[in-house]
Amino acid sequence: MTGQRLAIRLMIAQATLFAAETAIIHHIGAQVSALQLAFVRGASGVVLALALAPGLAVMRTRQPGLQLLRGGVAFLYLLAMIYSFGHLPFADATAISYTQTLYIAVFSVLILGETVSGLNWAAAAIGIAGALLISKPSFSGWTFAYFLAVLATSLNGLSFVLNRYLQREDSEASTMFYTNLVPAIGSLPAFVWAAPPPADTLVWLPALALLGPLGVYCGIAAVRRSSAATLGPYTLLRLVIALSAGVVVFHEKPDAISAIGAGLILGSCLLSAGYANRRYSQSLSAAFVKTRPDRASEPTGMISAR
């Protein structure tokens, strides 16, 4: 399996995990402190990182300052995301969260120095249009929670890109460790001193402890194997997965507009993957010609045929 294909599969897994997580947060977010939920997610992520690389190896980093910055960004994102999904209409919070695809493309250029093609930008725009058709946000009664949702989205896009930047020198486990360590430490006081969550919400906490960290790790592992801009549209898949779950579990038939939206999101993923595969094929051809200079003058079709 190529790195590109594995990265796409990891993003699909992340979308599934995050779809379930955001549904749970929306269900209990108004009853549980955002800091308490952040601690559960962060502490569980630290445990997962330690399981991936036992001992002190997980703490080794050549970029301690940047790792802590990434952790701080993750902490702010968690708080803003949990609050917005707990206090906004689910459709509005979802629609805003999916604009992260554009942030990923922008930060890929500014931070990673990657070339984002016109097809990548088009894929991002098509995917966001599909997300809006499915979520059908109303954006009525603008409140502070909307501002936090926008902030969370930009921070999430920044986190996604920093994951790739950090792994130029550090391991996946180290990035996972520091990404979750800062939120766990930052939210610990509130977890200790705040009133216990309502009893009827406790049953959901183990699911959050599992779904969120696994989803984060899938994203970290994915960007190690593919460009961030290419994988950006795949962050929209959780909306399609949630829509499909409604059909399978609750027998809810989506309307025509939602079906079109799902098709646009899938199309954006295919468009982005098609561009990535074309670049991968071109790089292979270039590498082949470099190792066989005697055939550099032959047409590409002749090289491929042999």
PyMOL commands that set and color helices and strands:
alter all, ss='L'
color gray80, all
select helices_A, chain A and resi 3-28+34-52+55-59+64-87+90-97+100-112+118-135+144-166+172-193+199-223+228-250+256-291+293-295+300-305
alter helices_A, ss='H'
color red, helices_A
deselect
rebuild
show_as cartoon
